Amino acid sequence: MRNEIELEGIIEDYLNGKLTQEETKAFEELRLKDPTVDHKVVSHKVFLEAMEDYAAVMKLKQQMDNAHHQIDVDRLSREFGPHPSFIVNVWRKNKAAIGIAASFIFLSMVMLYSIQQNTKQIGSVELVKRDLARIKTSQSSLIRKINSTNATVNANNNIRPANYGGTGFALTSNGYILTNLHVIEGADSVYVQDRKGNEYKVRIIPIDSQKDLAILKIESESFTPLPNLPYRLKQNGINMGEEVYTLGFPKDDAVYGRGYVSSKTGYNADDSTQYQVGIDVNPGNSGGPLLDQNGNVIGVISAKLSQVDGATFAIKAKYIQEAMNSIAKDSLGKKVAFSKRNSLQGLSVPKQVEKLKDYVFMVKVFK
């Protein structure tokens, strides 16, 4: 706590130009190395600017009150009459005060318009905040429906275009796939598509809906089991500032996204079920894996803040294992165990991504 307070003090001195040249240079180097510190600087700058705007409004209000007090309202009421000469006399005697008041009214209208524009933007963020606040009771209410990629399925299957799309990744080599519940909720049928364009019909295995996770089982006889999974599930967490990446389907081809862990909790500070990560995602990324630089799966992409770049949320890997453990044995035939080996470790990220593509699927939902 003390370190946080000291850091806030240094940030404020930095923004107010109170640091020496050497201190400023050292702090700017720290910002470049530590994304968390840089994020705090930006947030504090926005806060200070908001306070300055508020102070300007209050100062303007005080000046308008002073101008109003200079006008003798009672005398104006007595002297004001229907004859134009009275109006002229009033103007001549009070034109200075009236001019000042008119100027302040004009300025206040301009400032109020600016504040309204900013309020509209903030309001849209708060709407998302209200949705996020409901995560404790029903995580499915957190997420908006994902727009369809409008990709057509194999014409030989004679299937209509999908209504919604998302991402899923292999839990096992024999066809069990993890995605978000909100991606497939209410579906009449669900298919997955691999990197080669092959499509397979899947069965949805019911699990705890509050975790916003769903498991799919490939039912198509044409499916060939995958090689052993190259990644493993990392349940012991990850530190803030560590680099992470994801792979998903915001379009027909897989898209790589890179970022860092910006918080070890979700939108609310007491939400320990999620990470907040600095990755830009788009509709279609939901259900994609979140991996660390060693190729360990640390979470599942689930949501983002509206109108805020790089504020993405991922369900922690711990709850993937809990979801797997909660599946009824008669649904699986046998207990599903996540791979304990990680053949991605030691490879460069581009090589990790290339191997990962075989295990990440586009999810197509039909209603």
N, C-alpha and C positions, 0 to 999 in steps of 0.2 A: 504493500500500500504506500509506504513512504517513497519507494522508487517511482511509483506512478505519479505521486504529487510533485516530486522533484522534476520529473519529465514534463509535466504540464507547465511548471514554472519556466523551464528552459524554452519550451515551445512558444510561450507567450512573449518572453524576452526576445526570442528570435524574430517573431512576427512584428514586434514593435521596434526592431532595430537597436536593441539595447545590448546585444552581444558584441564583443570585440571582433576584429577582423579574423583573428586566429580561431576564436570560438565559433564564429559563423561558418568558416571553412570546414572545421571539424564536424559541426552539426550537419551540414549539407552532405558530407561524405557518409555520415550515419544514415541519413534519409535514403541515400542511394543503395546502401547495403541492406537496410531493414525496411521492408514494405510496411510493416506494422507501424513503425514510427512515422513514415511518410503519410500513412492513412490518418494518423492522429493529427498531424500538422494541417492537413487539408480540412479535416473536420473542425479543428479549432479556428482556422481562418474563416470558415463559413459562419461559425458561431459569433466571432468578433464582428464580422460584417453585419450580421443580423442585429447585434446590439447597437452598432453605429447607426443603422437605419432607424431603429426604435428611438434612439436619442435625438436624431434629426426631426422625427415626427413630434416628439414632446417639445423640442425647442420651438418648432413652428407653431404649435398650439399655444405656447406661452406668449409668443410674439403677437399672435392674433388676439389673445385675451387683452394684452396691453393696448393694442390698437383700438379695440372695442371700448376700453375704459376712457379713451381720449374723446370719444364722441358723447356729447350731451344729449342723450336720447329724449329726456323730458322736454328740454328746450326745443328740440326738433319737432316734437309732437305738438307743442303749443304754437310754434311759428309756421308750421307747414299748413298751407291752405291751397285752395283751388287755383289762385291766380299765379301765373307763371313767374311773376316777380319774386314771390316767396321762394320758389324753387331755386331761382338764380341766387338769391341772398343766402339760402342754405348752402348751396354749392360753394359760393365765394368764402363763406366763413368756415366751412368744414372740409374744403376740397383736399387738404393735405391728409387729414385723418381718413377720409373716405378712400382716397387713392391708395394709401397704405393697406387698408382693409381689403380692397379689391385685389391688390397684388397678392396678399397672403391667401385669399380665397382661391385664386388661380393656381398658385403654387401647391396648395393643399390638394386641389383636385388632381393635379398631375401626379403627386406623390401617392395619393390614394389609389389611382389607377395602376401605378406600378406595383403597389402592395397587393392589389387584387390579382394581378397576373401571377405574382409569386405564390399567392395562396392557392391558386388553382393547381399549380404543380405540386405543392406540399400535400394538398387534399388527396390527390391521386395516390401518393405514397401512403398516406394514412389509411386509405381504403384497403390497401394490401396489408397494412399492419393489422387491421381488424380480422382479415382472413387468417393471417399468421397466428393471431392470438388464440384462435380456436383449435390449434394443433393439439392441445392437451386432451380435448374431448373427442375430436375426430379429425385425424390428419388428412382424411380425404377431402375435407372442406377447405383445406389450405390451397389446393391446387386447382387452377383453371383447366378446362378441357383443352387438349392440345389440338391445334388445327391440323387438318389432313394435309399430307404431302401430295395428295392427289395422284400418287403413283399407281399405275395399273398393274394388276397381277397377271400371271402367265395366262395367255389367251386360251391355251389348251385346257386349263382348269375351268374355263367359262365362269369366272367369278367377277362380280361387279367391282368397281373401284372402291378402295378402302375409305371409310369415313374419318378415321383418326389414325395417327401414327405415333410411334415412340421407339424406345430402344430397350433391348434386353441383353443379358450376357449369360454364358453357360455356367451353371452350378456344378454340372457333372459332364462327363464325356458322352453319356448315353441319352442326352436329350432333355435334361431338366434345365430350365432357363428362368432367371430372375428378372422382374421388371417392377414398375410401380403399379399399385392397385388402381390408381386413378386413370392410368392409360387404358386398361381393359375393362373397367367397371361398366356394367350394363351392356356388354357386347353380345351380339347374337352368335358370332364366330370370330376366331382370332387365328391369324397366320403369322409365321415368322419367315424372314428372308435372309439367307446367308450372303456372304460377299460375292459369290458366284451367280447370284440371282435365283437360286433354287428356293422354292417356297414350300413350307410344310404346315399342315394344319396342326394346331396344338389344343390340348385340353387344359382348362384352368383348374388348379388345385386350390381350394379355399384355405385361407389362413387368417390370422388376426388382422382385421381391417384397419385398426388404429395405427398400425406401423406403416401403412401405405405401401405394403409389399405384396407381391403376388408371384406365384411360381407357375410356370407353364411347362407342360410335358408334350414333346413332339410325338404325334400319333402316326404320322405318315410312314408307310412301309418303305418309301424311297430314301428315307434318311439313313445315312451311314454314320455310325458312331465316330465321334471326334477322337483325335489323339489325346493323351493325358493333358489335363489343364496345365498351362504353363505358369499360372499365378496361384497364390494362396491367399487366404483370408487373414488380415492382420487386425486382431481385436484389441490389442493393447494401446491403441491410440496413436496420435501423431502430434507433434509440437506446432505451435503457431509459427508462421513464417516459412515452414517447409514447403518445397515445391511439390505440386501434384498435377495430374493431368486426367483428362477424360476422353472417351471416344463415344460418339453418338450419331444419330441420324436426324438432324434438322433438315436434311434434304436426302435425295436418293443415295448419295454416296456417303460413306463414313467421314465424319469431321472430327479432327483432333483439336482439343482445347487445353491450354496450359495456364496455370495460375499458382496460387499459394493458399495455405490455410490462414484465414484472417481472424477466425475465432473458433474456439472449441465448443461453443454453444450455438444454438439456433438463434432466431430473431430475438426471442426473450432470453434474458441472461440465465433463467432457471431451466431452460430447455436443453437438457444434456443429451437428447437423442440425436442431435444433428451437429454437423460442422457448418460454419459459414466459410466459403471459399471465394477467392478473387478470380473467378473465371467467367467470361461472357458466354452464356448459353442461350439457346433459342428453342421455340416449340419443337418438340421432337427429341430433345436431349433427355427427357425424363426416362428414368430406368437405366441410364448408362452407368458404367462402373467409374468410380473415382479411385485412382491408383497413385501410390507414391513413386519416387524416382527409382525404387528397386523393383517395381512391378507388383507390389502387394496391393490387393484390393482393400481399401480403407473405408469405402462407403458407396452409396448409390445416389446419383443426382436426382433431386425430387422437385425443386422449386426455385424461383428467383423473385426478387423484388421488382415490381413494375417501375419503369422509368429510371432505374438505377443500374448503371453498368457495373458488372463484376460483383454483384451481391447475390450469390447463388448458395443454395442450401443442399446438403447431402446427408442422407440417413447413415448413421455410423455402422460399420461392419459388424459390430456386436449384435445388432438386431437382425442381421442376415442369418447368423447362426441360430438365433432364437427362433426365427421364422421357420428355418429348416427343422429344428427340433420339435416344433409345434405341429408338424404335419402328421396326420393320422397314418399309422403304419400300413393300414389296408389301402391307402391311396398310393403308396409307393411300392408296396410289395416287400421292400426292405428299407432300412434306414439309409438316408443319403448323408454321406460324409464329404465335406469339402476337401479339396486337395491340400495336402500338407507340404507339397514340393513347390518350388518356385524356380523355374528355368529361365525366367526373365532377368533375374538378378545378375548384375555384372554386364548386361548388354546396354548399349546406348539407347536412349529413348526412341529414336527412329526405328531401331531394330525391334524394340519391345512392341511398338505400335504395329509393325508389320506382322508379327506373330499373333498379336492380340486380335487382329481383324477376323481371324477364323473363328473366334469365340464370341463375337459381338454381333447381334442380329437386329434387323429392323423389325419392329412389331407392327402389324397391320390389323386394325380393328374394324369390324363390319357390324352395322346396326340396322 
